[in-house]
Each structure stands twice: as C-alpha cells, then as structure tokens.
Amino acid sequence: MKNEETLKTRRSILEIQRAHEAGDVKPLENLMRAWRGVKALDSDDPRSFFMLGGFHGEPFRGPGVDDSAYWGGYCMHGNVLFPTWHRIYLYKLEQALQSIPGCEEVMLPYWDETDEYSLNNGIPSCLTDEKFKLDGAYIDNPLRSFTFPVKISDQILDNGNPSAYSKPKGYETVRFPLSGLVSTPEEVAKTELYNKQFSDSERLYYLNHNVVSWLSDRGSNPRRPLQNVHDLYKMCLTAPNYTVFSNTTSYAKYNMDNPTNLVQPLEQPHNDVHISVGGPNRTVTPPVIYASGDMGDNETAGLDPIFYFHHCNVDRVFWLWQKQNGFTEHLEIIANYPGTKSSDAQGPTPGYSMDSELNLSSPLYPFAKNGELLYPYNENDPSDVYTSMDCINIEKQLNLTYSLGSLEKPVSTLTKEKMTEPIHINANNSRKQLFVTDISKGDISGSFIIAAYITLDGTRELLGYHSVLSRKNVRGCANCLTHLDVAASFKLNNYTEEEVKRATFDVEIRAKEADNEAVLKKFSAAGLKSDVPPYKLEVR
C-alpha cells in the first residue's frame, strides 16, 4: 500500500463548512473556486461541468440519441456496475476540479447524509446558500444550481410526438419543492405559477424538511416505526456479497429467494436521497404538490451539483462495506444473476450491445485512463477505458481515502446481528415481508414512490416508502417496455405472526404532477375500479 501520508482525503462538506466558519477559509474557498471554474468552461470542453454532468443522462450520446432500445446516458443503474461506474465518475469530476488553476489540491467532499446534523437539519447550508463570499466579493453559489449553456432534449419519440422532456438554454436546475417541467409552453406557464408561490425561505424550509423526513422519519407510531434512509444505509453494510450489495435488481432476486433476510442494496438509499432532493413528494399535501426537481430525474440529475456530494457519500459507504466485510482487494459477481446484463433495469448504455454480460472487466464508458482527461477514449485500445478492476481499492489504485464519518465508528463496534436490527423487535414478531410486484413503469411517467399500507383491526397504517428512480419517457423507450416490472419489499417485523395473518395490505403510487391524479386513481385502494388491483401483493 502507498504511504498513508500521500493519500488524498475526501472530507465531509459539513466539516469543511464549519472550519470555514471558524476561520480556516482556504478549503471551502478553493472548492468554490474550482466549481465556479468547471462551470464556466465551454460546454464542449472535456473538463466542463456540462460535459461531465451530461455523461449521466442528457444530452444523450451514441445510439441513445435516437434508438429507443438504449438508455441514452452512460450511467449504470440497476446492475452490478452501479457502484464502480459512479466511483470513476467522481474521480474524473475531481480531476476536472483540480485542473482549475490554484485548485490542484481540491478534493470532492461528501455530504454525510447520516451524520447528526443531516438527520436533524437536512442539507449543509453551503450547498443551498444563494451567495458565497469569494475574494472579497459575493458570487452566485456554484454548489446551489447550474444554468444550462445549451438546450437539451430527449429525441426519442413518444407515440409520434417529441417526448415531453426538454430544457432550454438558460434553464437553471431546481430542487424540491419546485418544479422543473418546462418542455412545452403549457408546462412553462404552470411551472412558473406554481414556483412563484414559494419564497426563498419557504423553498429552503420545504427542501430540508423533506430531506429530513426521508433520512430519519420514524412515522407517528412509536411502537411501529418506519424504516428510513439511515436504517437502509446501516443495513446495506451487512449485505452478504457484492452482487447483492451493488444494486436493486440483484437484491430483488435475492430478497425474493430469501424472504427472511434483513439486508438492503446500496442503490436503494441512494435512490431515496435522489427523490428527497428532487421529488416527487411522498404526500400530496398542498402547497407542495408538483415537486419535480432535477435530482428526481435520471435525465438531469447529474447536472445538479449536489449530485456529486451525494454520490461521494454513496461511494464512502461502498468503501465502508468493503473494509468491514473484507472486500478491499477483490469483488465477486455472481455470473448470470439478475443485474449482470446490460439490458437489465434501465437498459444498455452507449458502448454496450443488447443483453451483453457485465463483469469486473466491463468497460466503464466513457472514462479514459490515457490521453484526454475524460473523453474521448481510444476505441481501438480497450485498455484505455477504466474497468471495475481499476478501482476496487481506492487507496492503492486511486490514491484517495475518506475521513472518518458517520456509520464507521458505531458499525465497527457492532455485530452484524445488531446492525441488521435498527429497530428492536419482540422475538415473537414476524420475520416475513410484504412483496409488491407487477407495478409497471409504463403506467407512470418519471420517478415515483410506492407507499405500502397495512390494515389491521380496521386501522390502516403506513408500512413505509420505496422510491423508484426512473426516466420521464418510459413509454417511448423500447427497452424500458421490456423491463417494466418494479419489485419492492417491506418488513413486517413490527407485527406478530398472528397480526400479519389477519391483516390486509394495499399500496399507493405517488408520481410526478402530470400523472399523479390518474396514477393515484389506478394504484390506490380508494381509486380502484376493480377488485383485481394492477399489482401483486404477497406475504412470505
């Protein structure tokens, strides 16, 4: 291993912010300077934030531009490359930040989403403040949003008409509770009217309130608390192998085959935080009814700066799992398991053919190891593209590490049995789960939330939420139409076996504003027109 003194450390953004407030101003000022620099570069510069942000989703490239069989971005979701692809993505963004003069030592900080501050207050203020004082002058905070230098548009057709997802030059990214739907004049008018009702202070209040709800909400019943993002992060650290740990597709199969397990995949709390920052909202309570921020859409999530602070924390938890489970030198992928094909979940990305096998040697397009900082890679030299094998050990291979953050201290002193039970339950309680399947993404436009309920002795109670990070134009995506089914599971360990036997269950789907009324009517107990719901529920 390299000398630890040479390792570069990624620190908590809250730690850097507090140091700044105490007089150590250089780290945060240089971070702001670096971000301002990459955002100011020409949109076609390989170091520019627009180029980098666009690798995740729009503007689509390669066959994803006009072939509906492909997901148009390079990002990996719902498969075993999810953690490693995003690990290299962060590494390349970090290199771009360091390319700005005077910022050579800048490291990308992580938003520690499970530290005490975030659980109680939400997002550190340096990620949401409107202004920042740099070199004696107040500038627009480069971590708060991004203004598009060019128009983006999904060119895949939906029933013969251009898909309703485009954003013009000059569009500025938004977060919960605001709407960023601006594809048509009608959407623009509706969005402007809706967004104007929130003052700056109200926008920040609702954003942080929503984030805290996802991170730490236990619900209103202290005897039967909800499972929150904090719980899910802790539980994913006990996943038995990399395949199950890495993504929701592999985990869904494992969970169905092992219904008494209590682990989670890293990708699920990752999805929840995306939705908490972008929307849709978990309830339909006025005035927050049309939340549609960019972090809630795969197409534009990578163009909100907070994406990278969130994903830096996801990578930190990935590294924690590796250290605590003995996987710092190797990872194992179960061949032919769900989540190991390019067409699984979101579909193939540029560079991949349909249904090709994914493994540790699969190229992590478009990230080049040689030549240009990021792109283009040498198509005639397969060794020029990073693979998962190049980033298993971040200390040895990438020369970086993480500062001590939440989850690390307590987890290192707990047994796996204690870690997997964040909620203390009676020994007689059920070990079963409620499985929700056959919910079709084709019926829902964009990301959505599954809310599951139990009715016991005439009282209906919320079991929990499961977020699904998706794209808006599902119906126009040929590949999506072959991967529509969503699977979710909810623990029943706050109920006895006898209670579970006599209970009934149902779900409600919370979607983006354009479809929410119709979706709620189709996927809710109150709105069902038939005794046969458009989903399947199973307890086992």
Disulfide bonds with the S-S distance in Angstrom:
none
